[in-house]
Amino acid sequence: MNLRPLSFEFFPTRTEESRRKLAITRKQLRQYNPAFFSCTYGAGGTTREGTLQTITDIMTEGLTAAPHLACVGASQEEMTEILQDYQNMGIRHIVALRGDIPSGVGSGSRGLRYANELVSLIKETFGNAFHIEVAAYPEFHPQARSAEDDINHFVRKCKAGADSAITQYFFNTDSYFRFVDDVQSRGVNIPIIPGIMPIASFSKLARFSETCGAEIPRWLRLKLQSYADDTASIKALGLDVVTEMCSRLLQNGAPSLHFYTLNQAGLVSTICQRLGY
């Protein structure tokens, strides 16, 4: 199988102990020569300092960092200031997102509202200084009014200047390939990287999936439920399912894989090794 670049996503740490543990996780994952490590950004900038700290740690280790930047409710001035700071740090890769709407921010807010506005701002202010990554939803955003509306939102982000996209995680590869075909038929040809979620716990996976709109296929849901608290069996099935899915994605043309690590290296490492990395 033709191996393609990998990337790994973290969330900001809150304590010195979790920061040290994340450093160990990065050390374990860097053996796979990732294209970049990304770090999430809380709604309304609630993790701004934590994201900056994690990104700084990544860069200090000589690794490529890609901070997430969520724009909803923020002013153009605020976003430009953060981007200028990142440019001064030597960052050249941004994951540009709308983000979750913070409490108290309504539709009448004068700040930025959509990710395509952030992409346009980056392009207009910084030209090609940043590689701009955006989000994609093969099974459609949970707040989308319709599938067509969601695809149109994605196309607007791409035409505003996005360079590539990372998808929400999924367990049905057909949804990914159908999404790619749909957007290509609308003239969008940027790389669309599948987002991959390892399965460590059924309860956590079900909770995440309910929030983000990712579908757990019925057969997989029932199988995971049947294991109850048998964590070892849940992880074993998850490894088989996710590795097979990754293999199919790569064999059929996916440009890369992006892992949602949840700041853990174990399951991700096993999947990468099974794939031949």
N, C-alpha and C positions, 0 to 999 in steps of 0.2 A: 504493500500500500504506500502511496506517495504521501509522506508525512509533511504537514504544513505547520506554519507557526501557531503557537498557543499563546493565550493571554489569561491572566488570573485577576479576579476581582476580590478586594477586601472591603471591610467597613472600618471606620475609625475606631481606635481603641480609647478606653476611658481611664484606664489606670496604668501605672508603670509596669505592673505584672503582666497585664494583657499586651502591652506594647512589647515587652521582652518575648512573650510567646509568639507574637506575630513575626518578630525578627527570625525566630527559629523556623516558622512556617515558610517565610520567604527563602531562607537558606535551603530548605528541602525542595522547594519548587523551582528555584533558579537553575537546577541541574537540567531542566527541560528547555533551557534557552528561550524563555518567553519573549515575545515581541514587546510586551509591556505588562506592568502591573497597574491596575486602576484602583481607585478608592472612592467610595460613595460619598454623597453630600446630602445632609438631612434637609427636610422641608424647611423653607424659609431661612436657610443658612445656619440651622441649629447645630450642625457639626463642623462649621467652617474652620475653627481652630484645630479640631481633631483631624479633619481631612488634610489640612496644611501640614500638621505634624507627621502624619503617615506618609504623605507625598515626600516630605523632606527626608524622612528616614530611608525611603526607597532610593532617592537620588544620591544620598550620602553613600549608599552601598554600590554606586556605579550602575544602577539599573534604570531602565526607562520607565517613567511614571506618567500616568494619564489620569489627572483628577476629574471627577465628575463635577459638573457645574449645573445647578438647577436654577431656573430663572424666574419662576412664577412669583409675582408680587414684588420682585426686585426692580430697581430703577436701572436705566441704561448706564448711569454714572457708577452705580455700585458694581455692576457686572464688569464694566470697563476697568475699574480700579483693581478688581481681583485678577482679571486677565493680564493687566499690566504687571502686577506682582509676579504672576506665573511666568510671563515672558522674561522678566528680569532674573528669575531663578534658573532659566534655561529649559523650561518645559515647552515642548513642541507638540503636545497631543492633548486634546480636550474631549471629554465626553459631554456633549451639550444636550441638556434635558429640560423639559418643562418642570418636572418634579411634582411631588404631592402638594396639593394646595394647603397652606398652613391655616390653622384656625383663625378666623377673623378676616381672611382675605376673600373678598367677594368678587363677583364679575365686574363690579364697578371700579376695581382697583386701577390706579393709573400706571402701575408697574408693567413689566413684560408679562405676557400671558401664555405664549406658546413657544415651543422649542425652535420653530422656524424663525421667530423674531430674534432669538439668541444667536442662531447660526448667521443670520443676516448681519447682526451687530458685529460679530467676530470678523466676518469677511470685510465689512465696510471699514472697520477700525484697524484691523491688523493684517489685512490682505491674506497672504498664504503663510503667515508666521506659524499657524497651528494646523495640524491635522485634526479635522473635526469628525468625531464619531457621534452618531445619533442612535436612538432606540428604535427598534422595530418589533411589531407584535404579530407574529404569524397566526395566532388564534384571536387577534384583535384586542385592543385596549378595553378594559372592563367599563370605561366611561364613554366609549364611542357610541354615537347614536346609531351607527350601522357599519357593516363591514366596508361598504363603499366609502363612507365618510372617513373611516380610519385609514384606508389606503390613500385617500386624497391628502390627509394630514401628512402621511409619510412622504408622499411625492413632493409636497411643498417644502419639507425640510431638506430633501435632497436637492431640489432646484434652487434653494437658498444658498447652497454651497457645501453641503455635507460631503465628506470624502469616503466614508464607510459607515456601516451600521452594525450594531450588536442586537440580537433578538432577546426578547424575554425567553425564559426557558420553556421547553415543551417536551413531550414524550411521544409525539406523533410526527415522524419525519415528513409524512406527506403534507402536513400543514406548512412546514418550512418550504418545501419545494414548490408548493402551490403559490405561496406568498411571493417567492422569488419570481416565478413566471408572471404573476399578476403585475408586479411593479415594473418588470422589464418590458412588458407590453405597453406600459405608460411612459417608456423612454428612460427609465432609471436603470443604470448599469453599474452602480457602485458595488463594491464587495459587501455582502450581507453575511455577517459572522454568526453562526448559531451560538446561543447562550446555553450552557450546560449546567444542570443542577444535579450533583450527586445525591443519592437517597440514603440518609442516615437514620431518619425517624419518620414514621408515617404521620404522626400527629402534627409535627412541625411542617412537613411537606403539604399536608392538607390545609393547614392554616395559611401558609404562604400562597398556595395556589388559589384559595378562595379570594384572597386580597388582590392578587395580580391578574387573575383571569386565566391562569394556565390550567389546561385540562389534564386531569389524571385519567387515563383510559379506564373504563369500567373493570376490565379483567385485572389490570394492575392494582387498582384500588382494592378490589375484593381479595386479591392474593395478599397484599400487604396487611389488610385488616385481619386476615385469617391468622397471621403470625402473632397478633396481640402484642405482648411485651417481649417477644423473642427478638431482641435487637440484632443478634448475629445473623438470623435468617433474613431479616429485613435488609441488612447491609449486603448480604450475599446476593439476594435477588436484585437489589438495586445496582450492584456492580455489574451483574450480567446484562441487565436491561440497558443501562446507560452506556456501557462499553459497546454493545452491539449497535446501539443507535449512533454513537460517534463514528463507528466504523462505516456504517452505511452512509452517513453524511459525507465523510471524507471520500469514500469511493465514488460518490455521485456528484462531486464537484464543489462541496462547501470549501470556501477559501481559507478557513481557519476554524479554531474552536476557542470559545471564551468560557472559562469556568467560574461559576459562582462558588467560591471556596468556603464562605462563611468563616473565614479566618482559620480553616483547618486544612492540613496537607494530606492526611492519610488516604481518604477515599480518592481524592483527585490524583494522587501519585499512583495508586493502584490502577486506575483507569488509564493513565498515560502510559504506564509500563505495559499493560495489556495491549495497547494500541501499537506498541513498538517504539515508543519514544525512549 
